[in-house]
Amino acid sequence: MKWYLETGPEGDVVVSTRIRLARNITEFPFISRMTEEQGQTIIKNVKDALFSASSAAADEFEFHEMEKLTPARAMSLAERHLISPQFAKNKKGRALLLSNDDSVSIMLNEEDHIRIQTLMPGMQLRQALQKANLYDDLLDEKLHYAFDENIGYLTCCPTNLGTGLRASLMLHLPATFQTGAIPSVENAISKLGLTIRGTFGEGSDAKGSFYQVSNQITLGVTETEAVENLYTIAQQIISQERAIRETLKKQSLQLEDKIYRSHGILKSARLLCADEFMSLISDLRMGVTMGIIDNVSLETINSLINEMQPATLVAGAGRKLDAMGRDALRASKIREKLV
């Protein structure tokens, strides 16, 4: 079962947890100075190391040469946060190891030689870090990471030096957004070593009030310290979001009307573009978590968010679709799940 078909701790606000570790192999130059032949050797070495280190890995993971994936399939992986958008667009000399449940992805020859990523539902920072460290240790035994006793893990980008860790939470903050409090949250957490970004990371908009909150500091802290700092601050954001939701629920008949209207459109629309879908599903998710809508599960909503993105729809259909074709297919699939 795919990881996103479950709802984890604090699931009313925290959609998912992601841990990413950036690593490089000692005997190879950074990606920017590497030859094509060296890149292929890295891919082979990492693949062999994973499969030889864990007898179950051959059954748990699929190996993908990125150049062999269709553009829709590659972008679908990015839409579901399994790879970076840059990794999907520039596929030459790159490969991916992906677990069957989509909870672990290992990008090869992205910005660094290796990027290990784990995804889990809800707020599970410690568990996701533990899982990432398991695969990290398996590979390190065979590959010998570039590591300095004073600096830590050596990475292509200086902002990742040290732990090489990016821990992030996907938060659904519709009430915080509606009250105009997002800028103050952003300002406050930036002083505490965190950053808040849009739905698909740096430079993206927050579709449907879905935000990524992650650590910025990787040097001079341990992985555990970075994760605990994010956990503590996220708990405050979660508490604030819940408090605002309760206030809105007591004071605003208009909010209830908006939620029911959004639910109605999702159940009956024949055409739904991606942006409208994200806005409507955000309203519905808010209504479910506030107890206003009681016949739709969070698991259903979370699966729709993952499966109704443009490239994911095209990849699933297995054929080319124009914009209207995608919008019609999206509306049809949503009706099937909600009616």
N, C-alpha and C positions, 0 to 999 in steps of 0.2 A: 504494500500500500504506500502511496506517495506521502511524504512527510506532511504536506499541507492539507491533507484530508483529516487531520486531527486538530484539536484546539488545546493549546498548552496553558500553563499557569498565566494568570493575568490576561487571559485571552480576549477579554472585552476591550482592552486597549492595545495590548501587545500582540501583533499579528505573528511576528516571527523573530527569531534570533539568528544572527549570522556571525561566525568567526572565520577570519581569513588570516593565514600565515604566509608571509613572503619569504622564500628561501632561494639561495643560489649555491651551486656546487663549486667547490674549491678550484678544481683544475680547469674550469672553463671561464672565459671572459664574460662580462655582462652582455646582455642581449644586443645592445647597440654596437658592439665590437665583434660579435660572433659570426662565424661563417655558417653557411647553410648546412655544411657537413657536420659541424659541431652541434648545431641545433638538432639534427636528426639523431646524433649520438646521445644527446641528453634525453630525447624522447624514448629511445630504446632502453637506456639505462634505468630511467624512472619506471617504465613499464615492467621491466624485468625485476627490478627491486621490489615493487609492490606485489607482484604475483609470486615471487619466490619467498618473500617474507611472510605472507599469509596464504595458506592453502585455500582458504575460502574466497580470496579476492577474485579469482578467475570467474567464479560464479556470481559474485556480488557486484562486479564492475564491468562496464562496457568501455571499450577503447574506441575513440573517434579521431580520425585525422580530419582536422577542421576543413581542409580544402575539398574533402569529399562530401561535405554537408551542403545541402541547398541553402541559398540565402535565407529562406523562410525558416528552415530548421535551426540555423545558426542564430538568427535574431530571436526565435522563440526561446532558446536557452537564455539569452540575455534578458528577455522580458520576465522570465521566471527566476531571475537573479542567480542563475547557475554559473554564468560567465559574465565578464564585463562586456559592455557594448563595443569597446575597441577590439576585444578578442574576437567578437562575432564579425566585425567589419573587415578586419585585416587577418585573414585565415592562413596565409602562406607560412609554412614552416611551423605551424602550431598544432597541438593535439590536446585531447581532453580524456580524462578518466572519470567516468560518471557512475555512481552507484545506482542500483536498480530502483531505489526509492527516492532518488534525487536529493538525498540528504548530504551526500559528500561529492564534491567535484574537485578535481585536481587539474588545474590549467598548466600546460607546459609551454614555455617560451612566450609568455605574455610579457609584462614589463620585467619580471624576474624569471629565472629558470623554472621555478616551481611556485605555484600558489595553491595551497590547500585550503579548501573552504567547507565548512559544515553549516547546515541549516536545520533548525528545529522549530516546532510551533510554540508560540507563546514566549514567555520570559524564561529561558533556560541557558543563561550565559555560562554558568559553571559547567553544566553538562555538555554544552557545545564545545567549550574549550577542551574539556577532557577527551572528547571524541576526536577533535582536531589533533591534539597532542599524541594520540594513539598512532595515527597515520604518519604524523611528523617523525615520531621515534622510529617507526618501521623503516622509513626511507633514509633517515639519518644514519642508521646502522650500515647501510650499503653504499651510500652516496657521498658522505663526508661534506657537510655544509660549510660554507664560508662563514667563519665565526672569529671574532676578535675578543680576547678576554676583557678588554676595557670598553669597547663599543657595543659588542653583542653581535647579532646577525648582520652581515653586510648585504645591503640591498642596493638596487640600481638608483632608486630615488632616495635622497637623504632623509626625507620625511618619514621613511619606514625603518631607518636604522634603529638597532637596539633589539626590541622584541620582534619586529616585523609583523606585529599584530594589528589587525583592524577588527574590533568588536562592534557590532551594530545591532540595533533593534529597529524593526519596522513598527511604528506606532500609528494608531488611528486616532487622530485628535480633532474630530469635527467640532466639538463644543469649544475647545480652545481657539480654533480658527474663527468660529462664528463670533466670538466675543473680542476678536482682534488682539488676542494675547500672544500670538506666535512670535512677533518680534521681541517681546520682552523675555520670552523663554529662550530664544536664540541668543540674546545678549547675555543672559544670566549663565547659560551653560558654557558659552565660549570662554568665560573667565575661569571655568573649572576644568578646562582641558577637553571639552567635547565640542562637537559640531552637529548642526541639524541641516539635512539636505532633503531634496525632493524624492519622489517615489523611486526613481531609477538612478539615484546617486547624484554626484556632483554635476551641477549645471542643469539639472532637470527640475520641472515643476512638481508641486505636491498634488498629484491627481487624486481627487476625492479626499483630501485632507490626510493622506498617508505620507508620513515623514520617516526618514532614516536618521536616527541619532547614533553617533559613533564617537570613539575616542580619537583624539588628535595626537596625543603624546605617546611616542614609542621608545624614546631614549631616556634612560635614567629611572625607569620604572620596571617592575616585573609584569609578566602577563597577568598574574593574579591580581596585582594592584590595579592595573588598567581595567580589568573586568569588574572588580568590586566598586571602583569609582563610578563606572557606567551604571551598574546595578543600583547604587544608592541614589544617584541623581534621577534615574529613570523612575524610581519609586515615587519621587516627589512630583514628577510630571504626571504620572498615572493618577496620583491622589488629586491633583488639581483638575485633571480632565473629568474624573468621576464627580467631583464636587460641582463643577460647572454643569454637567449633565443633569444632576439632581435639581439644581436651581432652575434650569431651563424647563425641565419636565413639570415642575410645579407652577411655573409662571406663564408658559407659552402654549396656548392652544394652536397657534400658528405652526409651531414645530411639529406637533402631532399630525396636523393636516398635511404638512410637507412630507412627512415620512410615509403616510398612507398613500399620498399621490404618487410618490416615487415607487412604492411597492406595486401600485396599480399599473403604472407605465411598464415596469419590468415584466409584469405578467401578461401584458397584452400587446406591447409594441411589435410592429413588423419590421422596423428598421431601427437599429441602435448603433451610433458611432461610438468609438472607444471612449472619447472624453465624456459624452453624455452618460454612457454606461458607468464609468467610474464615479461620477457625481451621484447618480441614482443608487448605486450599490453602497456608496458611503452612507447615504440617508437610511437605507434599509438596514445596514449593519448597526448603525446607531440605534435604530428603533428596536432591533432584536436585543441588543445589550441593555437597553433601558426598560425592557419588558413591555414595550408598546406593541410589538409584533411577536406573536408567540407560536406561529406555525412554520417558521423558517429557522433552520439551525445555522450556527456560525460555521460549521464545517461546510455546509452548502455554499455559503457566501464566500468563504476563503477559496474553495475550489473554483468558483466562478471567476474570482479576481485573477487567479492564475491561468485559467483556461480560455478566457475570452479576450485576451490581448490580440492585436492584429496578426502578427506573424505566427502566433501559436494557432490561431484559427486556420490560417492558410496551410501550415504544416500538417495539422490534423486532417484537413480536407483532402490533402494530397493532390491538389490541382490549383492552378492560378485563379485568383479571385480579384475582381476590381473592388473599389471602395463600397459600392452598393451591394455587391455579392457578400462581402465580409459583414456588412451591417445587417443584412438579411439573415445570414447564417448565425450571427451572434444573437439576434433577437429570437430566432427559432430555438436555439439551444437553451437560452435562458427561460423561455416559456416552458420547455420540457421539464426543467428542474424546479420551477416555482409553482406551476399550476397543479 
